[in-house]
């Protein structure tokens, strides 16, 4: 399982043209737009390159290092956006997060969905246990009747 971090704006989606404009002000970043997707990347160090993909009005990446989050925060500032993690935490710095008020409803909806999934899983497990128990009771009754006891 991977951890996704996004650069988002609550008010309006991020577009490719504005990403290109922001990246042009940041010489270390490179912008690439193909027919299917737009990406931008930066070499963090000799061993690490950060690539973010533009999808559905958000820039995202997976499993970023602290150095990568620092670079994402710089890009987010250029875009008048913010950096948000998988659990709806907004990054103030690479190591400090807070709960942004715009994410309260999304967080509640995610919690309700998790509770629903857990309830459904528990119901299926109880049903499976009941079927298995019923099978063994039926098997015991058949064995008892076949043995003549």
C-alpha positions in Angstrom: 0.0 0.0 0.0 1.3 3.4 -0.8 0.9 6.8 0.7 -0.4 9.5 -1.6 0.3 13.2 -1.2 -1.5 15.8 -3.3 -1.2 19.5 -4.0 -4.8 20.7 -4.0 -6.9 23.8 -4.0 -10.4 23.7 -2.5 -11.8 26.6 -4.4 -10.9 25.6 -8.0 -9.0 22.8 -9.7 -5.4 23.2 -10.7 -4.9 23.4 -14.5 -2.0 22.4 -16.7 -1.4 26.0 -17.9 -1.0 27.3 -14.4 1.3 24.4 -13.4 3.5 25.2 -16.4 3.5 28.9 -15.4 4.4 28.1 -11.8 7.2 25.7 -12.9 8.6 28.3 -15.2 9.3 30.4 -12.1 11.1 27.6 -10.4 14.2 26.7 -12.5 14.9 23.3 -10.8 11.5 22.0 -11.8 10.7 20.5 -15.3 7.2 20.5 -16.8 6.1 17.9 -19.3 2.6 17.7 -21.0 1.6 14.9 -23.3 -1.7 14.1 -24.8 -2.7 11.9 -21.9 -1.2 13.6 -18.8 0.8 16.5 -17.4 3.7 15.9 -15.0 6.4 17.9 -13.4 9.5 16.7 -11.8 12.5 17.9 -9.8 15.8 16.2 -8.9 15.8 16.1 -5.1 19.3 14.8 -4.9 21.6 12.5 -6.9 19.5 9.4 -6.1 16.0 10.8 -5.9 13.6 12.5 -8.4 10.2 13.7 -7.4 7.5 13.4 -10.1 4.0 14.7 -9.6 1.1 13.9 -11.9 -1.7 16.3 -12.7 -5.0 14.4 -12.5 -8.5 15.7 -11.8 -7.3 19.2 -10.9 -4.7 17.9 -8.3 -1.0 17.2 -8.5 -0.2 14.0 -6.7 2.7 11.6 -6.0 3.2 8.6 -3.8 5.5 7.8 -0.9 7.4 11.2 -1.0 10.4 11.7 1.3 10.6 14.7 3.6 12.8 16.5 1.0 10.1 15.8 -1.6 7.4 17.3 0.6 9.5 20.4 1.1 9.6 20.8 -2.7 5.9 20.1 -3.0 5.2 22.9 -0.4 7.3 25.3 -2.6 5.3 24.4 -5.7 2.0 24.6 -3.8 2.9 28.1 -2.6 3.4 29.1 -6.3 0.0 27.7 -7.1 -1.8 29.2 -4.1 -2.6 25.7 -3.0 -1.8 23.3 -0.2 -0.2 19.9 0.3 -2.5 17.2 1.7 -1.8 13.6 2.7 -4.0 10.4 2.5 -5.6 11.0 5.9 -6.7 14.5 5.0 -3.8 16.1 7.0 -2.5 19.3 5.5 1.2 19.9 5.6 2.5 23.1 7.2 6.1 21.9 6.9 7.5 18.5 6.0 7.0 17.3 9.5 4.1 19.4 10.8 0.5 18.9 9.8 -2.9 20.2 10.7 -6.5 19.5 9.9 -7.7 22.0 7.3 -11.4 23.0 7.8 -12.2 22.4 4.1 -11.5 18.7 4.7 -13.8 18.1 7.6 -16.7 16.8 5.5 -14.4 14.6 3.4 -12.9 13.2 6.6 -16.3 12.4 8.1 -17.4 10.8 4.8 -14.3 8.6 4.7 -14.9 7.6 8.4 -18.5 6.6 7.6 -17.3 4.6 4.6 -14.8 2.7 6.7 -17.4 2.0 9.3 -19.7 0.7 6.6 -17.0 -1.6 5.2 -16.2 -2.9 8.7 -19.9 -3.7 9.4 -20.2 -5.5 6.0 -17.1 -7.5 6.7 -18.3 -8.5 10.1 -21.7 -9.5 8.8 -20.1 -11.7 6.1 -17.8 -13.3 8.7 -20.8 -14.1 11.0 -22.6 -15.6 8.0 -19.6 -17.7 7.0 -19.2 -18.9 10.6 -22.9 -19.8 10.8 -22.7 -21.8 7.5 -19.6 -23.7 8.7 -21.2 -24.4 12.1 -24.4 -25.6 10.3 -22.4 -27.8 8.0 -20.7 -29.5 11.0 -23.9 -30.0 12.9 -25.5 -31.5 9.8 -22.5 -33.7 9.3 -22.7 -34.8 13.0 -26.4 -35.7 12.6 -25.8 -37.7 9.4 -23.0 -39.5 11.1 -25.2 -40.2 14.1 -28.0 -41.6 11.9 -25.7 -43.7 9.8 -24.0 -45.3 12.8 -27.4 -46.5 14.1 -27.1 -44.9 17.5 
